[in-house]
Amino acid sequence: MKRKTMVYLLVVGMGFYSFLTTQFFTNDPPVRERVAHADKELKTNQTFQVKSFHTLPDKEITLLDAYELGFKKAKEYDENPELLFLNSVDDRRVDGANGKRRDWRGVYALPNRDRHFVVVIEKGKLKNYTIAASSDEYRIKNSDIQIDSNQIVKQAVTQFELQPGPKDDPFSTGYHFRLVRDAKNIFISVSGERNGKRVDVYYQAKTGEYLGRVENRRKAS
């Protein structure tokens, strides 16, 4: 009886091992997320209009919202797009106290396609994007962006009494935001005014650590 039991367990065990190897060791590799335009030839200086721009409602968005808009579209052309820089664009509105602006511009690298991807966001919506030639610039990974514009504008107002750029400033009204990097740091910045000077306050994009500020006299119109 004991011998029969051992034989039975051995057979069952071998069957279970066969099941495991069939299910887990001989399957094909996991299927990667599909890139919608992976096979499309990417000629430089091609600009594509986004149809939904005319149907979606206008709104203000934060820096991270703008980043996600561009990133999502860039992923249609490359599975691993990486940001080069992103900044808000002046529209003569004294906006930004809540960390939100309507207009943004950004550039992403498409590393697997050897191209750059330039996005234009207006009224909080993706308006168009352009395929451009690539160049050697520092890239920002998705995991390196943790801090948003609504956080840093509050911090800058509290720390430095930063005020919005005035309506009569010919270059920058309200608060403006930028995300960029150099060889060492990844910066998220907020621009405004203090004591009649234009001030750019810089924070670390992943931790929110204060990195420094630059003050310049306002340029005359």
PASEBA-1860 file (N, C-alpha, C; in nm, 3 decimals):
! residues 221
1> MKRKTMVY> 0.083/-0.120/0.000/0.000/0.000/0.000/0.086/0.125/0.000 ~ 0.188/0.123/0.079/0.278/0.237/0.089/0.348/0.261/-0.043 ~ 0.389/0.149/-0.111/0.459/0.162/-0.239/0.366/0.222/-0.344 ~ 0.238/0.176/-0.346/0.142/0.229/-0.443/0.119/0.379/-0.422 ~ 0.113/0.420/-0.296/0.094/0.562/-0.265/0.209/0.646/-0.317 ~ 0.332/0.598/-0.299/0.450/0.671/-0.345/0.451/0.682/-0.497 ~ 0.413/0.572/-0.566/0.409/0.576/-0.712/0.305/0.676/-0.759 ~ 0.189/0.676/-0.693/0.081/0.768/-0.729/0.125/0.913/-0.714
9> LLVVGMGF> 0.191/0.944/-0.601/0.239/1.080/-0.577/0.342/1.121/-0.679 ~ 0.428/1.025/-0.718/0.531/1.055/-0.816/0.467/1.091/-0.951 ~ 0.366/1.012/-0.991/0.298/1.038/-1.118/0.227/1.173/-1.116 ~ 0.156/1.201/-1.005/0.087/1.329/-0.992/0.185/1.445/-0.995 ~ 0.298/1.425/-0.922/0.400/1.530/-0.918/0.457/1.558/-1.055 ~ 0.483/1.451/-1.132/0.537/1.470/-1.267/0.436/1.540/-1.357 ~ 0.308/1.508/-1.337/0.205/1.574/-1.417/0.197/1.723/-1.385 ~ 0.207/1.757/-1.255/0.202/1.897/-1.214/0.322/1.973/-1.268
17> YSFLTTQF> 0.441/1.907/-1.266/0.562/1.970/-1.320/0.545/1.996/-1.469 ~ 0.483/1.897/-1.539/0.459/1.914/-1.682/0.366/2.031/-1.707 ~ 0.264/2.047/-1.623/0.171/2.160/-1.634/0.243/2.293/-1.616 ~ 0.329/2.299/-1.514/0.403/2.422/-1.487/0.492/2.460/-1.604 ~ 0.568/2.363/-1.655/0.661/2.394/-1.763/0.586/2.433/-1.889 ~ 0.470/2.371/-1.911/0.392/2.406/-2.030/0.334/2.546/-2.019 ~ 0.285/2.580/-1.899/0.216/2.707/-1.882/0.310/2.826/-1.863 ~ 0.422/2.802/-1.795/0.503/2.915/-1.753/0.641/2.923/-1.818
25> FTNDPPVR> 0.689/2.817/-1.877/0.825/2.819/-1.929/0.832/2.810/-2.081 ~ 0.722/2.773/-2.146/0.727/2.761/-2.292/0.638/2.862/-2.362 ~ 0.574/2.952/-2.287/0.492/3.055/-2.350/0.580/3.156/-2.422 ~ 0.522/3.226/-2.520/0.593/3.335/-2.586/0.612/3.450/-2.488 ~ 0.709/3.539/-2.513/0.729/3.655/-2.425/0.603/3.741/-2.422 ~ 0.582/3.819/-2.313/0.465/3.906/-2.304/0.459/4.001/-2.424 ~ 0.338/4.024/-2.473/0.321/4.114/-2.586/0.335/4.258/-2.538 ~ 0.418/4.336/-2.607/0.437/4.476/-2.570/0.314/4.558/-2.609
33> ERVAHADK> 0.299/4.671/-2.541/0.189/4.762/-2.574/0.204/4.808/-2.719 ~ 0.096/4.805/-2.792/0.100/4.838/-2.935/0.127/4.987/-2.956 ~ 0.221/5.018/-3.044/0.249/5.155/-3.084/0.170/5.181/-3.212 ~ 0.076/5.275/-3.206/-0.020/5.293/-3.314/0.046/5.321/-3.448 ~ 0.150/5.403/-3.448/0.214/5.443/-3.574/0.356/5.390/-3.584 ~ 0.378/5.270/-3.532/0.514/5.214/-3.528/0.572/5.195/-3.668 ~ 0.487/5.164/-3.765/0.535/5.136/-3.900/0.528/5.258/-3.992 ~ 0.484/5.369/-3.938/0.468/5.489/-4.020/0.602/5.560/-4.037
41> ELKTNQTF> 0.635/5.595/-4.160/0.759/5.668/-4.185/0.748/5.808/-4.126 ~ 0.849/5.848/-4.049/0.845/5.977/-3.983/0.937/6.075/-4.054 ~ 0.883/6.146/-4.149/0.958/6.250/-4.216/0.961/6.374/-4.128 ~ 1.071/6.445/-4.128/1.082/6.565/-4.045/0.998/6.678/-4.102 ~ 0.965/6.772/-4.013/0.887/6.892/-4.048/0.745/6.858/-4.094 ~ 0.693/6.747/-4.046/0.552/6.714/-4.068/0.471/6.763/-3.949 ~ 0.366/6.838/-3.974/0.278/6.886/-3.868/0.140/6.825/-3.886 ~ 0.085/6.774/-3.776/-0.045/6.709/-3.778/-0.142/6.784/-3.687
49> QVKSFHTL> -0.259/6.817/-3.738/-0.362/6.884/-3.659/-0.444/6.779/-3.583 ~ -0.484/6.813/-3.462/-0.562/6.722/-3.377/-0.710/6.758/-3.388 ~ -0.791/6.667/-3.437/-0.932/6.695/-3.464/-1.010/6.732/-3.338 ~ -0.977/6.667/-3.227/-1.054/6.690/-3.104/-1.035/6.830/-3.048 ~ -0.937/6.905/-3.099/-0.914/7.042/-3.050/-1.039/7.128/-3.065 ~ -1.115/7.105/-3.170/-1.232/7.190/-3.199/-1.358/7.144/-3.128 ~ -1.355/7.029/-3.064/-1.475/6.977/-2.999/-1.465/6.973/-2.847 ~ -1.345/6.964/-2.793/-1.328/6.959/-2.648/-1.344/7.098/-2.587
57> PDKEITLL> -1.389/7.108/-2.462/-1.405/7.239/-2.398/-1.271/7.301/-2.362 ~ -1.267/7.434/-2.362/-1.146/7.506/-2.321/-1.127/7.492/-2.170 ~ -1.000/7.491/-2.127/-0.973/7.482/-1.984/-0.829/7.521/-1.955 ~ -0.800/7.544/-1.828/-0.663/7.564/-1.782/-0.612/7.430/-1.730 ~ -0.482/7.405/-1.745/-0.425/7.279/-1.698/-0.291/7.304/-1.631 ~ -0.251/7.213/-1.544/-0.121/7.223/-1.477/-0.010/7.172/-1.568 ~ 0.114/7.188/-1.523/0.228/7.140/-1.598/0.222/6.989/-1.619 ~ 0.188/6.914/-1.515/0.180/6.769/-1.529/0.066/6.727/-1.622
65> DAYELGFK> -0.044/6.802/-1.621/-0.152/6.775/-1.716/-0.103/6.792/-1.859 ~ -0.029/6.901/-1.882/0.026/6.928/-2.016/0.125/6.819/-2.056 ~ 0.208/6.778/-1.960/0.304/6.671/-1.987/0.233/6.543/-2.030 ~ 0.127/6.506/-1.960/0.055/6.383/-1.991/-0.012/6.390/-2.127 ~ -0.063/6.508/-2.164/-0.124/6.523/-2.295/-0.024/6.492/-2.406 ~ 0.094/6.554/-2.396/0.197/6.532/-2.496/0.253/6.391/-2.493 ~ 0.273/6.338/-2.372/0.331/6.204/-2.356/0.240/6.098/-2.417 ~ 0.111/6.111/-2.394/0.015/6.014/-2.447/0.018/6.011/-2.599
73> KAKEYDEN> 0.024/6.129/-2.661/0.028/6.134/-2.807/0.163/6.083/-2.860 ~ 0.272/6.117/-2.792/0.405/6.072/-2.835/0.416/5.919/-2.831 ~ 0.346/5.856/-2.736/0.350/5.709/-2.725/0.285/5.640/-2.844 ~ 0.210/5.713/-2.923/0.154/5.655/-3.044/0.262/5.633/-3.150 ~ 0.377/5.697/-3.130/0.486/5.687/-3.227/0.609/5.616/-3.172 ~ 0.621/5.609/-3.040/0.736/5.544/-2.978/0.693/5.495/-2.840 ~ 0.729/5.373/-2.805/0.684/5.319/-2.676/0.754/5.380/-2.556 ~ 0.867/5.450/-2.579/0.942/5.508/-2.468/0.978/5.655/-2.492
81> PELLFLNS> 0.881/5.743/-2.514/0.915/5.884/-2.533/0.971/5.944/-2.405 ~ 1.061/6.041/-2.420/1.120/6.110/-2.305/1.117/6.260/-2.329 ~ 1.078/6.333/-2.227/1.065/6.478/-2.239/1.201/6.545/-2.248 ~ 1.209/6.648/-2.332/1.328/6.734/-2.337/1.301/6.862/-2.259 ~ 1.191/6.928/-2.286/1.150/7.043/-2.205/1.003/7.072/-2.228 ~ 0.946/7.147/-2.135/0.805/7.185/-2.140/0.790/7.319/-2.071 ~ 0.714/7.410/-2.131/0.693/7.540/-2.067/0.557/7.598/-2.104 ~ 0.505/7.681/-2.015/0.381/7.753/-2.043/0.412/7.868/-2.139
89> VDDRRVDG> 0.309/7.912/-2.211/0.324/8.017/-2.312/0.233/8.133/-2.276 ~ 0.286/8.255/-2.289/0.209/8.372/-2.248/0.092/8.398/-2.344 ~ -0.024/8.428/-2.287/-0.142/8.459/-2.367/-0.207/8.590/-2.321 ~ -0.128/8.673/-2.251/-0.169/8.805/-2.202/-0.272/8.797/-2.089 ~ -0.289/8.681/-2.031/-0.377/8.666/-1.916/-0.293/8.661/-1.789 ~ -0.341/8.724/-1.685/-0.271/8.720/-1.557/-0.317/8.594/-1.483 ~ -0.274/8.480/-1.533/-0.314/8.350/-1.480/-0.197/8.282/-1.409 ~ -0.224/8.165/-1.355/-0.118/8.082/-1.299/-0.114/8.075/-1.148
97> ANGKRRDW> -0.198/8.152/-1.078/-0.195/8.150/-0.932/-0.233/8.012/-0.877 ~ -0.310/7.937/-0.953/-0.348/7.801/-0.915/-0.259/7.696/-0.981 ~ -0.150/7.740/-1.044/-0.059/7.648/-1.111/-0.103/7.607/-1.249 ~ -0.210/7.670/-1.300/-0.265/7.631/-1.429/-0.253/7.743/-1.532 ~ -0.224/7.703/-1.656/-0.225/7.794/-1.771/-0.299/7.725/-1.886 ~ -0.335/7.805/-1.984/-0.407/7.750/-2.100/-0.313/7.697/-2.209 ~ -0.202/7.768/-2.229/-0.116/7.738/-2.343/0.020/7.684/-2.299 ~ 0.068/7.579/-2.368/0.195/7.513/-2.336/0.264/7.468/-2.463
105> RGVYALPN> 0.396/7.456/-2.456/0.476/7.397/-2.564/0.571/7.295/-2.502 ~ 0.592/7.185/-2.572/0.682/7.081/-2.521/0.749/7.005/-2.633 ~ 0.864/6.947/-2.602/0.937/6.865/-2.699/0.974/6.733/-2.631 ~ 0.945/6.623/-2.698/0.977/6.488/-2.651/1.074/6.423/-2.750 ~ 1.162/6.340/-2.697/1.247/6.257/-2.783/1.174/6.127/-2.812 ~ 1.185/6.080/-2.936/1.138/5.947/-2.975/1.262/5.862/-2.999 ~ 1.319/5.803/-2.894/1.451/5.739/-2.904/1.458/5.623/-3.001 ~ 1.347/5.553/-3.020/1.348/5.439/-3.111/1.324/5.479/-3.257
113> RDRHFVVV> 1.291/5.606/-3.279/1.264/5.654/-3.414/1.364/5.760/-3.459 ~ 1.454/5.801/-3.368/1.553/5.905/-3.398/1.485/6.034/-3.445 ~ 1.383/6.074/-3.372/1.309/6.195/-3.405/1.271/6.269/-3.277 ~ 1.236/6.396/-3.293/1.176/6.473/-3.186/1.029/6.495/-3.217 ~ 0.953/6.518/-3.110/0.807/6.528/-3.119/0.767/6.658/-3.049 ~ 0.724/6.756/-3.125/0.695/6.890/-3.072/0.544/6.907/-3.059 ~ 0.497/6.938/-2.938/0.353/6.951/-2.915/0.315/7.096/-2.887 ~ 0.199/7.133/-2.939/0.141/7.266/-2.916/0.008/7.246/-2.845
121> IEKGKLKN> -0.002/7.301/-2.726/-0.124/7.294/-2.646/-0.181/7.434/-2.632 ~ -0.305/7.453/-2.671/-0.373/7.581/-2.657/-0.510/7.559/-2.595 ~ -0.547/7.650/-2.506/-0.676/7.642/-2.436/-0.693/7.509/-2.363 ~ -0.579/7.454/-2.317/-0.581/7.331/-2.240/-0.601/7.205/-2.322 ~ -0.585/7.216/-2.457/-0.608/7.102/-2.546/-0.492/7.089/-2.643 ~ -0.463/6.966/-2.681/-0.359/6.943/-2.780/-0.409/6.992/-2.916 ~ -0.340/7.091/-2.972/-0.382/7.150/-3.099/-0.314/7.084/-3.218 ~ -0.181/7.069/-3.210/-0.108/7.003/-3.318/0.024/6.951/-3.266
129> YTIAASSD> 0.089/6.869/-3.347/0.222/6.820/-3.313/0.304/6.807/-3.440 ~ 0.436/6.821/-3.425/0.527/6.822/-3.539/0.637/6.720/-3.518 ~ 0.669/6.646/-3.622/0.783/6.554/-3.621/0.905/6.634/-3.663 ~ 1.008/6.635/-3.581/1.128/6.714/-3.608/1.253/6.627/-3.601 ~ 1.362/6.679/-3.657/1.490/6.608/-3.651/1.537/6.601/-3.507 ~ 1.606/6.495/-3.472/1.656/6.477/-3.336/1.787/6.551/-3.317 ~ 1.822/6.575/-3.192/1.949/6.637/-3.156/1.991/6.584/-3.019 ~ 2.115/6.607/-2.984/2.166/6.559/-2.855/2.128/6.658/-2.745
137> EYRIKNSD> 2.030/6.622/-2.666/1.988/6.704/-2.553/1.960/6.612/-2.435 ~ 1.966/6.670/-2.315/1.937/6.592/-2.195/1.789/6.558/-2.190 ~ 1.760/6.435/-2.152/1.623/6.387/-2.149/1.573/6.370/-2.006 ~ 1.442/6.377/-1.992/1.378/6.365/-1.862/1.288/6.243/-1.864 ~ 1.315/6.148/-1.776/1.235/6.026/-1.771/1.103/6.051/-1.698 ~ 1.006/5.971/-1.730/0.874/5.982/-1.669/0.881/5.976/-1.517 ~ 0.966/5.890/-1.464/0.977/5.872/-1.319/1.043/5.990/-1.248 ~ 1.107/6.079/-1.324/1.175/6.194/-1.265/1.083/6.312/-1.242
145> IQIDSNQI> 0.959/6.302/-1.285/0.865/6.415/-1.275/0.760/6.382/-1.170 ~ 0.774/6.437/-1.052/0.681/6.408/-0.942/0.612/6.533/-0.888 ~ 0.669/6.649/-0.912/0.618/6.775/-0.857/0.543/6.851/-0.965 ~ 0.430/6.912/-0.928/0.348/6.983/-1.025/0.353/7.134/-1.002 ~ 0.306/7.208/-1.102/0.312/7.354/-1.097/0.225/7.414/-0.987 ~ 0.114/7.351/-0.953/0.030/7.404/-0.846/0.099/7.395/-0.710 ~ 0.194/7.304/-0.696/0.269/7.292/-0.571/0.378/7.399/-0.560 ~ 0.453/7.420/-0.669/0.566/7.513/-0.659/0.521/7.658/-0.656
153> VKQAVTQF> 0.409/7.691/-0.719/0.367/7.831/-0.714/0.326/7.868/-0.571 ~ 0.262/7.777/-0.500/0.227/7.802/-0.359/0.353/7.818/-0.275 ~ 0.451/7.732/-0.303/0.576/7.737/-0.227/0.651/7.867/-0.252 ~ 0.655/7.911/-0.378/0.727/8.034/-0.412/0.658/8.157/-0.354 ~ 0.527/8.157/-0.353/0.454/8.269/-0.294/0.479/8.275/-0.144 ~ 0.481/8.160/-0.079/0.505/8.155/0.065/0.648/8.192/0.101 ~ 0.745/8.137/0.027/0.885/8.159/0.059/0.935/8.297/0.021 ~ 0.893/8.346/-0.096/0.955/8.467/-0.150/0.855/8.577/-0.184
161> ELQPGPKD> 0.729/8.559/-0.145/0.624/8.657/-0.176/0.620/8.687/-0.325 ~ 0.635/8.584/-0.405/0.635/8.599/-0.550/0.497/8.644/-0.598 ~ 0.497/8.747/-0.681/0.374/8.802/-0.736/0.364/8.767/-0.885 ~ 0.243/8.770/-0.941/0.230/8.742/-1.085/0.286/8.856/-1.169 ~ 0.337/8.824/-1.286/0.380/8.928/-1.378/0.262/9.017/-1.414 ~ 0.279/9.149/-1.414/0.167/9.240/-1.435/0.115/9.239/-1.578 ~ -0.005/9.292/-1.596/-0.069/9.294/-1.727/0.011/9.373/-1.829 ~ 0.084/9.477/-1.783/0.158/9.561/-1.877/0.296/9.506/-1.911
169> DPFSTGYH> 0.333/9.391/-1.855/0.460/9.330/-1.892/0.447/9.275/-2.035 ~ 0.533/9.320/-2.127/0.518/9.279/-2.267/0.558/9.134/-2.295 ~ 0.621/9.069/-2.198/0.675/8.936/-2.224/0.613/8.826/-2.139 ~ 0.572/8.859/-2.017/0.527/8.753/-1.927/0.425/8.806/-1.827 ~ 0.298/8.770/-1.845/0.194/8.810/-1.752/0.152/8.690/-1.667 ~ 0.121/8.717/-1.541/0.085/8.609/-1.450/0.206/8.526/-1.410 ~ 0.181/8.406/-1.365/0.288/8.311/-1.331/0.311/8.217/-1.449 ~ 0.438/8.185/-1.472/0.470/8.090/-1.579/0.556/7.977/-1.524
177> FRLVRDAK> 0.553/7.864/-1.596/0.615/7.741/-1.546/0.698/7.675/-1.655 ~ 0.803/7.606/-1.610/0.893/7.541/-1.705/0.951/7.415/-1.642 ~ 0.973/7.314/-1.726/1.038/7.190/-1.684/1.151/7.162/-1.782 ~ 1.275/7.155/-1.730/1.392/7.138/-1.815/1.502/7.075/-1.732 ~ 1.609/7.032/-1.795/1.720/6.975/-1.720/1.853/7.016/-1.780 ~ 1.958/7.004/-1.697/2.095/7.017/-1.745/2.167/6.886/-1.713 ~ 2.299/6.888/-1.715/2.374/6.764/-1.693/2.356/6.709/-1.552 ~ 2.318/6.796/-1.457/2.312/6.755/-1.317/2.171/6.748/-1.261
185> NIFISVSG> 2.090/6.847/-1.290/1.960/6.859/-1.224/1.844/6.863/-1.323 ~ 1.728/6.825/-1.273/1.602/6.841/-1.345/1.523/6.948/-1.270 ~ 1.493/7.057/-1.340/1.432/7.172/-1.276/1.285/7.185/-1.314 ~ 1.204/7.224/-1.216/1.071/7.277/-1.244/1.073/7.418/-1.186 ~ 1.036/7.515/-1.266/1.050/7.654/-1.221/0.917/7.728/-1.233 ~ 0.905/7.832/-1.152/0.793/7.924/-1.160/0.850/8.065/-1.175 ~ 0.791/8.142/-1.265/0.836/8.279/-1.291/0.727/8.376/-1.249 ~ 0.770/8.487/-1.191/0.678/8.591/-1.150/0.753/8.721/-1.128
193> ERNGKRVD> 0.706/8.800/-1.033/0.768/8.930/-1.008/0.778/8.956/-0.858 ~ 0.886/9.026/-0.821/0.903/9.070/-0.684/0.983/9.199/-0.684 ~ 0.930/9.302/-0.619/0.998/9.432/-0.609/1.038/9.487/-0.745 ~ 0.950/9.473/-0.842/0.977/9.528/-0.974/1.073/9.447/-1.058 ~ 1.113/9.330/-1.011/1.207/9.246/-1.085/1.139/9.115/-1.125 ~ 1.179/9.065/-1.239/1.134/8.932/-1.281/1.213/8.828/-1.202 ~ 1.144/8.730/-1.147/1.208/8.629/-1.063/1.173/8.489/-1.115 ~ 1.275/8.406/-1.131/1.257/8.265/-1.164/1.303/8.182/-1.045
201> VYYQAKTG> 1.212/8.103/-0.988/1.243/8.021/-0.872/1.247/7.875/-0.917 ~ 1.356/7.806/-0.881/1.380/7.670/-0.929/1.368/7.567/-0.817 ~ 1.301/7.455/-0.850/1.285/7.344/-0.757/1.323/7.214/-0.828 ~ 1.360/7.114/-0.747/1.392/6.982/-0.802/1.261/6.915/-0.842 ~ 1.255/6.864/-0.965/1.129/6.815/-1.021/1.078/6.687/-0.955 ~ 1.165/6.613/-0.889/1.124/6.487/-0.829/1.092/6.502/-0.681 ~ 1.162/6.591/-0.612/1.147/6.603/-0.467/1.084/6.734/-0.422 ~ 1.086/6.837/-0.507/1.037/6.967/-0.468/1.138/7.049/-0.390
209> EYLGRVEN> 1.261/7.001/-0.378/1.365/7.073/-0.305/1.397/7.206/-0.374 ~ 1.408/7.313/-0.296/1.444/7.444/-0.350/1.589/7.442/-0.397 ~ 1.613/7.489/-0.521/1.747/7.486/-0.579/1.808/7.624/-0.599 ~ 1.726/7.727/-0.602/1.781/7.861/-0.621/1.685/7.949/-0.699 ~ 1.724/8.076/-0.718/1.640/8.168/-0.794/1.727/8.270/-0.867 ~ 1.669/8.327/-0.970/1.737/8.429/-1.050/1.646/8.550/-1.059 ~ 1.702/8.671/-1.035/1.624/8.794/-1.042/1.682/8.885/-1.149 ~ 1.595/8.940/-1.232/1.635/9.034/-1.337/1.536/9.149/-1.342
217> RRKAS> 1.586/9.266/-1.377/1.496/9.380/-1.394/1.404/9.356/-1.513 ~ 1.282/9.402/-1.499/1.187/9.389/-1.608/1.235/9.467/-1.729 ~ 1.216/9.407/-1.847/1.251/9.476/-1.971/1.142/9.575/-2.008 ~ 1.184/9.689/-2.056/1.087/9.790/-2.098/1.020/9.748/-2.228 ~ 0.896/9.787/-2.245/0.823/9.752/-2.368/0.866/9.837/-2.485
END
